Amino acid sequence: MHTTPDSQDTSPVSDFERSMKELESLVSRLESGDMTLEQSLDAYARGVALYNRCKAALDEAELRVRQLSDPARPEQSSEFTSGSDD
């Protein structure tokens, strides 16, 4: 059976990994300064969309961890902290 990119594993983790790789590539291209203004704007817009996908995947992963920690009351679990003083 032939698989297309859309039919590959679409779990939040694999989607996160693919999105991060593409986002890192976009950042490198933007930092190189070799893109036109229009290309830079398009890349920036794509980067924002990828960032949002990554954040959604991380939010879903956090919820799954909470559900595993206390399946009866995941909403009562304590908030995760990053450990940094941002």
DAJO-V655094 format. One line per field, one symbol per residue. ss: DSSP state (@ for helix, = for strand, . for the rest). phi: phi as a letter, one per 40 degrees, with the letter a starting at -180 (. if undefined). burial: I if it has 16 or more other C-alpha atoms within 10 Angstrom, else O. A space follows every 50 residues. Layout:
BEGIN
ss = ???
phi = ???
burial = ???
END
This chain:
BEGIN
ss = ....@@@....@@@@@@@@@@@@@@@@@@@@@....@@@@@@@@@@@@@@ @@@@@@@@@@@@@@@@@@@....@@@..........
phi = .cbbdcccdbcdccccccccccccccccccccgcccdccccccccccccc dccccccccccccccccccadcacccccccbcgbbc
burial = OOOOOOOOOOOIOOIIOOIIOOIOOIOOOIOOOOOOOOOIOOIIOOIOOI IOIIOOIOOOOOOOOIIOOOOOOOOOOOOOOOOOOO
END
